[in-house]
Amino acid sequence: MQNPLISILTPFKNTEIYLGDCLNSILNQTYTNWELLIIDDHSTDNSFELVSSYTKKDNRIKLLKNSGKGIISALQLAFNSSSGYFITRMDSDDIMLPNKLEVLANNLIQNGKQHVAIGLVEYFSANGVGEGYKSYETWLNTLTKSGKNYNEIYKECVIPSPCWMLHRDDLIACDAFNPNKYPEDYDLAFRFYKYNFKCIPCDTIIHKWRDYSTRTSRTHIHYAQNHFTTLKVHHYLDIDYDKTKTQVVWGAGTKGKLMAKLFLERGIHFEWICDNPNKIGRDIYGKSLLNFKALTSIKNAQSLITVANKEAQKEIRAYLNKLNLKPIKDYIFFC
């Protein structure tokens, strides 16, 4: 199939100052067979009027108002209103490089269904990009170059939310945008993982990701760390949890405590270990914390590691390798 229609799904809310750059970058795409389903999620600035002026210039831009509330509701409306054979998402404050749609579409055409086309991303900001975001960009792009994004899916979202493309049938198959689960981009990445949609490697920067202080992912409660951990535990129990193994929570920081709490609420037996001498032997939520060396005496363990310190993670990985334990099967890094 040559040049199939691509539907671009774009919610927006009060992004007037960035929308012009976003829309112009879409209009400048080398791949021209697209439609933009752009959804106003109750903006109070002049965003709607700005987009409306673009619809008068190009009938490929279809502007709708969200009758519900929030990004997921807006994405549902956009998807249900779309006609494309391929589906992609765009953020209203970002910029597509001119070949973005062409690169993603060509990769999907070559690889077929049950594949996710992704590309390299680059953060930019008027005030400079912080070290944390640059680190995430490097980590994410390294995974994308090899197509092994799912190898570290329990750490952070491994599919850049505004830089993927799928066959329409695959999005329907994984029931995309239907559950009201946030962060919605991370939830979608887990669905791709569950349905074994293979990530197509890419070594081309095709998307510029804008960072600024009032960005939704920085300010909205749905993107708080507790939501990330809860989502990860939910999908872990659905996809990789092995009931024949003893669950071992490693670490007693904020994430470790939340994971332990979620397991207790669900009646899931687990052991709790850490390498902090100030916490070993303490009783938290009725569980006594064990020294990490206790792992050697726990038969058939599946370790869930919530230790955030990078150097500590390296030491833990080396220790687990020494015990001949395998990723996912025997241990998963959750941070």
C-alpha positions as CSV (number, residue, x, y, z in Angstrom):
1,M,0.0,0.0,0.0
2,Q,1.4,3.4,-1.0
3,N,0.8,6.5,1.0
4,P,-2.0,5.4,3.3
5,L,-4.0,8.0,5.1
6,I,-2.4,9.0,8.5
7,S,-4.7,10.3,11.2
8,I,-2.9,12.6,13.7
9,L,-4.6,12.8,17.1
10,T,-3.9,16.1,19.0
11,P,-5.6,17.3,22.2
12,F,-5.0,20.9,23.2
13,K,-5.7,23.1,26.2
14,N,-4.5,26.7,26.5
15,T,-1.4,26.2,24.3
16,E,-2.1,29.2,22.1
17,I,1.5,30.5,22.2
18,Y,2.8,27.2,20.9
19,L,0.1,26.0,18.5
20,G,1.2,28.0,15.5
21,D,4.6,26.2,15.6
22,C,3.0,22.9,16.0
23,L,0.5,23.3,13.2
24,N,3.0,24.8,10.8
25,S,5.3,21.8,11.4
26,I,2.5,19.5,10.4
27,L,1.7,21.5,7.3
28,N,5.4,21.3,6.3
29,Q,5.5,17.5,6.3
30,T,7.0,15.8,3.3
31,Y,4.3,13.1,3.6
32,T,1.1,14.8,2.7
33,N,-1.7,12.2,2.9
34,W,-2.8,13.0,6.5
35,E,-5.7,14.3,8.5
36,L,-5.4,16.2,11.8
37,L,-8.1,15.5,14.4
38,I,-7.4,18.3,16.8
39,I,-9.5,18.5,20.0
40,D,-10.1,21.5,22.2
41,D,-10.2,20.3,25.8
42,H,-12.0,23.4,27.3
43,S,-9.4,26.1,26.5
44,T,-9.9,29.5,28.0
45,D,-7.3,31.3,25.9
46,N,-7.5,32.0,22.1
47,S,-6.3,28.5,21.1
48,F,-9.7,27.5,19.6
49,E,-9.8,30.6,17.4
50,L,-6.2,30.1,16.3
51,V,-6.8,26.5,15.2
52,S,-10.1,27.5,13.6
53,S,-8.2,30.0,11.4
54,Y,-6.0,27.1,10.2
55,T,-9.0,24.9,9.3
56,K,-10.1,27.6,6.8
57,K,-6.7,27.3,5.1
58,D,-6.5,23.5,5.0
59,N,-9.4,21.0,5.0
60,R,-7.2,18.3,6.3
61,I,-7.4,19.9,9.8
62,K,-10.6,18.9,11.6
63,L,-11.3,20.9,14.8
64,L,-13.6,19.4,17.5
65,K,-14.5,20.3,21.1
66,N,-14.2,17.7,23.8
67,S,-17.5,17.1,25.4
68,G,-15.8,15.1,28.2
69,K,-12.8,16.3,30.2
70,G,-9.1,15.5,30.0
71,I,-6.6,14.1,27.5
72,I,-8.0,10.5,27.4
73,S,-11.5,11.8,26.6
74,A,-10.0,14.0,23.9
75,L,-8.0,11.2,22.4
76,Q,-11.1,9.0,22.4
77,L,-13.0,11.6,20.5
78,A,-10.1,12.1,18.0
79,F,-9.7,8.4,17.4
80,N,-13.4,7.8,16.9
81,S,-13.6,10.7,14.5
82,S,-10.6,9.5,12.5
83,S,-10.4,7.6,9.2
84,G,-6.7,6.8,8.8
85,Y,-5.1,3.4,8.1
86,F,-2.2,4.6,10.3
87,I,-2.7,6.4,13.6
88,T,-0.2,8.7,15.3
89,R,-0.3,11.2,18.1
90,M,1.0,14.8,18.4
91,D,1.3,17.2,21.3
92,S,0.0,20.7,20.6
93,D,3.1,22.3,22.1
94,D,5.7,20.3,20.2
95,I,7.2,20.4,16.7
96,M,7.5,17.7,14.0
97,L,10.6,17.7,11.9
98,P,9.6,17.7,8.2
99,N,10.3,14.0,7.6
100,K,8.5,12.7,10.7
101,L,5.4,11.2,9.1
102,E,7.4,9.9,6.2
103,V,9.9,8.0,8.4
104,L,7.2,6.5,10.6
105,A,4.9,5.5,7.7
106,N,7.7,4.0,5.7
107,N,8.8,1.9,8.7
108,L,5.3,0.6,9.2
109,I,4.8,-0.2,5.5
110,Q,8.0,-2.2,5.5
111,N,7.3,-4.1,8.7
112,G,3.5,-4.6,8.7
113,K,1.0,-5.0,11.4
114,Q,1.8,-5.7,15.1
115,H,4.7,-3.2,14.9
116,V,5.2,0.2,16.5
117,A,7.0,2.8,14.5
118,I,8.9,5.2,16.8
119,G,11.7,7.8,16.4
120,L,14.3,9.7,18.2
121,V,13.2,12.8,20.2
122,E,15.0,15.9,21.2
123,Y,13.9,18.2,24.1
124,F,14.1,21.9,23.7
125,S,13.2,24.8,26.0
126,A,13.5,28.6,26.0
127,N,15.2,28.3,29.4
128,G,17.5,25.4,28.6
129,V,16.8,21.7,29.1
130,G,17.4,20.3,32.6
131,E,19.8,17.5,33.3
132,G,16.9,15.1,34.2
133,Y,15.2,15.6,30.9
134,K,18.4,15.3,28.9
135,S,19.2,12.0,30.8
136,Y,15.7,10.7,29.9
137,E,16.1,11.7,26.3
138,T,19.4,9.9,26.1
139,W,18.0,6.8,27.8
140,L,14.9,6.7,25.6
141,N,16.8,7.3,22.3
142,T,19.3,4.6,23.2
143,L,16.4,2.1,23.5
144,T,14.8,3.3,20.3
145,K,18.0,2.9,18.3
146,S,18.0,-0.8,19.1
147,G,14.2,-1.3,19.2
148,K,14.6,-2.9,22.6
149,N,12.3,-0.4,24.4
150,Y,10.4,-3.0,26.4
151,N,13.6,-4.2,28.1
152,E,13.2,-1.4,30.6
153,I,9.5,-0.7,30.5
154,Y,9.1,-0.9,34.3
155,K,11.6,2.0,34.7
156,E,9.9,4.8,32.8
157,C,7.7,5.2,29.7
158,V,9.7,3.7,26.9
159,I,7.5,4.9,24.0
160,P,7.6,8.7,23.5
161,S,4.0,9.8,23.8
162,P,4.0,12.1,20.7
163,C,6.3,10.0,18.5
164,W,4.7,6.7,17.6
165,M,2.6,5.3,14.8
166,L,0.5,2.1,14.5
167,H,-1.9,0.4,12.2
168,R,-5.4,1.3,13.2
169,D,-6.4,-2.3,13.7
170,D,-3.6,-2.7,16.3
171,L,-4.8,0.2,18.3
172,I,-8.3,-1.3,18.3
173,A,-6.9,-4.7,19.3
174,C,-5.1,-3.3,22.3
175,D,-8.2,-1.3,23.3
176,A,-6.3,2.0,23.2
177,F,-7.6,5.1,25.0
178,N,-10.5,3.2,26.5
179,P,-9.6,2.8,30.2
180,N,-9.4,6.0,32.2
181,K,-5.8,5.2,33.4
182,Y,-3.1,7.9,33.8
183,P,-0.4,8.5,32.8
184,E,-2.2,7.6,29.6
185,D,1.0,7.4,27.4
186,Y,2.7,5.0,29.8
187,D,-0.5,2.9,30.0
188,L,-0.5,2.7,26.2
189,A,3.1,1.6,26.1
190,F,2.2,-1.3,28.4
191,R,-0.6,-2.3,26.1
192,F,1.8,-2.4,23.1
193,Y,4.1,-4.5,25.3
194,K,1.3,-6.9,26.4
195,Y,0.2,-7.5,22.8
196,N,3.8,-8.0,21.7
197,F,3.8,-5.2,19.1
198,K,7.5,-5.0,18.1
199,C,9.3,-1.7,18.2
200,I,10.9,-0.8,14.9
201,P,14.5,0.5,15.5
202,C,15.1,4.1,14.4
203,D,18.2,6.3,14.4
204,T,16.7,9.5,13.2
205,I,15.6,12.5,15.3
206,I,12.1,13.3,14.0
207,H,10.4,15.0,16.9
208,K,11.2,18.1,19.0
209,W,9.7,17.8,22.5
210,R,9.1,21.2,24.2
211,D,9.7,21.5,27.9
212,Y,8.4,24.4,30.0
213,S,7.3,24.9,33.6
214,T,3.5,24.7,33.1
215,R,3.6,21.6,30.9
216,T,0.9,19.1,31.9
217,S,3.3,16.3,32.7
218,R,5.0,18.6,35.2
219,T,1.9,20.0,36.9
220,H,-1.1,17.7,36.7
221,I,-1.8,15.3,39.6
222,H,-2.2,12.4,37.0
223,Y,1.5,12.5,36.4
224,A,2.6,12.3,40.0
225,Q,5.0,9.5,40.9
226,N,2.4,7.6,42.9
227,H,0.4,7.2,39.7
228,F,3.4,5.9,37.8
229,T,4.1,3.2,40.5
230,T,0.5,2.2,40.8
231,L,0.3,1.8,37.0
232,K,3.5,-0.2,36.9
233,V,2.3,-2.6,39.6
234,H,-1.1,-3.0,37.8
235,H,0.5,-4.0,34.5
236,Y,3.2,-6.1,36.2
237,L,0.5,-8.2,37.9
238,D,-1.3,-8.5,34.5
239,I,1.6,-9.3,32.3
240,D,4.8,-10.6,34.1
241,Y,3.7,-11.7,37.6
242,D,4.5,-15.4,38.1
243,K,2.3,-16.8,40.8
244,T,4.8,-19.7,41.2
245,K,7.5,-17.4,42.4
246,T,8.1,-15.6,45.7
247,Q,7.7,-11.8,45.2
248,V,10.6,-9.9,46.7
249,V,10.3,-6.1,47.0
250,W,13.8,-4.5,47.1
251,G,14.0,-1.1,48.7
252,A,12.1,0.8,51.3
253,G,12.0,4.3,49.9
254,T,8.8,6.0,48.7
255,K,8.3,3.6,45.7
256,G,9.2,0.5,47.7
257,K,6.7,1.4,50.4
258,L,4.0,2.1,47.9
259,M,4.6,-1.2,46.1
260,A,4.5,-3.1,49.4
261,K,1.3,-1.4,50.3
262,L,-0.3,-2.3,46.9
263,F,0.8,-6.0,47.4
264,L,-0.7,-6.1,50.9
265,E,-4.0,-4.6,49.7
266,R,-4.2,-7.3,47.0
267,G,-3.2,-10.1,49.5
268,I,0.0,-10.9,47.6
269,H,2.7,-12.6,49.7
270,F,6.1,-11.1,49.4
271,E,9.4,-10.7,51.2
272,W,10.9,-7.3,51.7
273,I,14.7,-6.7,51.5
274,C,17.0,-3.6,51.5
275,D,20.6,-2.6,51.8
276,N,20.0,0.3,54.2
277,P,21.4,-0.7,57.6
278,N,19.1,1.8,59.3
279,K,16.0,0.0,57.9
280,I,17.1,-3.7,58.1
281,G,15.1,-5.4,60.9
282,R,12.5,-2.7,61.1
283,D,8.8,-3.5,60.9
284,I,6.9,-1.5,58.2
285,Y,3.2,-2.3,57.5
286,G,3.7,-5.5,59.5
287,K,6.6,-6.7,57.4
288,S,10.1,-7.1,58.7
289,L,12.8,-5.8,56.4
290,L,15.5,-8.3,55.6
291,N,19.1,-7.8,54.6
292,F,19.5,-8.1,50.8
293,K,21.7,-11.1,51.3
294,A,18.6,-13.0,52.3
295,L,17.8,-13.2,48.6
296,T,20.1,-16.3,48.3
297,S,17.9,-18.2,50.8
298,I,14.6,-17.3,49.1
299,K,13.6,-20.0,46.7
300,N,12.3,-19.2,43.3
301,A,12.3,-15.4,43.8
302,Q,11.2,-12.7,41.5
303,S,12.8,-9.4,42.7
304,L,11.1,-6.1,42.1
305,I,13.9,-3.4,42.6
306,T,12.8,0.1,43.6
307,V,16.2,1.4,44.5
308,A,16.6,4.7,42.6
309,N,20.3,5.4,43.1
310,K,22.1,4.8,39.8
311,E,25.4,3.5,41.4
312,A,23.4,1.3,43.7
313,Q,21.5,-0.1,40.7
314,K,24.8,-1.1,39.1
315,E,25.9,-2.9,42.2
316,I,22.6,-4.7,42.5
317,R,22.7,-5.7,38.8
318,A,26.2,-7.1,39.2
319,Y,25.1,-9.0,42.3
320,L,22.1,-10.5,40.5
321,N,24.3,-11.4,37.5
322,K,26.7,-13.2,39.9
323,L,23.7,-15.2,41.1
324,N,22.9,-16.1,37.4
325,L,19.5,-14.4,37.6
326,K,17.8,-13.2,34.4
327,P,15.9,-9.9,33.7
328,I,12.1,-10.1,33.9
329,K,12.1,-13.8,34.7
330,D,14.0,-13.3,38.0
331,Y,14.2,-9.6,38.5
332,I,12.8,-6.2,37.3
333,F,14.0,-2.7,37.9
334,F,11.0,-0.5,38.8
335,C,12.9,2.8,38.8
